[in-house]
Amino acid sequence: MRLYHARLWRFGRRVCRDDFDADDAVQEAFVKLARSANVQQEESLERYRLGEVVRDAIAGLEPSLRAVVILRDVEGLTGPEMGASLGLSDAAMKSRLHRARAELRARLGPLVTGF
């Protein structure tokens, strides 16, 4: 706050053309910044925790199921690319991916919807 107060006040003074209004505008700007920073921090922490839960759920899958989830949903490979990489037919790859996602849904329960 100390670092930017003078610069922000000068800008506020140019915009408001009044010292009193500039003081109010600067104070309001810093209050809004402080509130939004707390919300960003909370959301970031929530996303990090959710990421940990999802990573743990993926790590708990059996290796053949974990491989298809990582290749498709993490690495973004297409179906044919996954099949070639794992030596699976298209039908076998789709079946494994379906089973893997079903198991992840069961593990994650209500934490994640729309997966």
N, C-alpha and C positions, 0 to 999 in steps of 0.2 A: 504494500500500500504506500509506504513511504517513497518507494522508488518511482511510482507513477503519479502520485497525487498532484504535484505541481504541474506536470504536463497535462493531465486530465482537467485540472482546474482552469488552466489557460484556454484549453479548447472549450470548456463550458462557458467561460467568460465571453469568448467570441460569439458563441451561439446564443447565449441568453442575454448578453449585453447588460448584465446587472450582477454585481458581486453576490448579493443575497441569493438570487436564483441559481447562480453558478454553484454556490456552496451546496444548496439543496440537490441539484442535479448530480454533483460529484458524490455526495453521500448516498443518494439513491442508487447510483451506478455501482458503488462498492458493496452495498447491501445485496443487490441482485447478484453480483458476482460471487459473493460469499455463499449465498443460498444455492446457486447453481453448482458451485464447486462441491458442496456436500452431496447434492443429488447425484452428480457425475461419479463421485467416489463410491457412493452406495451402489449405484448401478454397475460400476466396474467390478466391485467386490462380488456382487451377486452373479455376474457373468462368469467371473473366475471360478467361483464355487460350483456353478452349474457345469462348467467345463471340466472340473476335476471329477465330478460325479459321472459325466459321460465318458471321460477317459478311463475311469476305473471300470465302468460297465463294459466298455470295449475290450479292455485288457482281460476281463474275466471270461470272455468268449473262448470256446475251443479254437485252436489255431486255424483250422480250415474256414471257420465262420468269420473269425477276426480278419483274416486275409481279404476276404471279399468286401467286407465293410470298409476296411482301410483303402483298398484300391478304388472302390467306387465312390464312397461318400467323403473320404478325406483327400485322396489323390485326384479324384475326378476322372478316372479312366472310363472309357465307354465299355459297353458289354463285350464287343468283339476283342477289345484290347485286354480286358480282364480274362476272358476265356483263353486267349493266346498265352498270356502271362502265367496262368495257373494250369494250363493244359486241360481245360474243361470244355465240354460242349456248351453251346448257348443255353440249352435247357438245364444242364447241371449247374451252371453258374447262376442262373435266375433262381433256381430252387434254393441254392445255398444262401444267396443274398436275401431271399424271402425269409428263410429260417433265421438268419442272423438278425435281421431287423425285428422279427417277431420276438426273439429272445431279448433283444435290447429294450423293446417296449415293455416287456414283462418285468425286466430288471429296474427300469427307470420309473415305471408306473406313472403316477400323475405329475411327476416333475416335468416331463416333456410331452407335449401334445403335437400332433401333426407330423410325427416322424414316420 
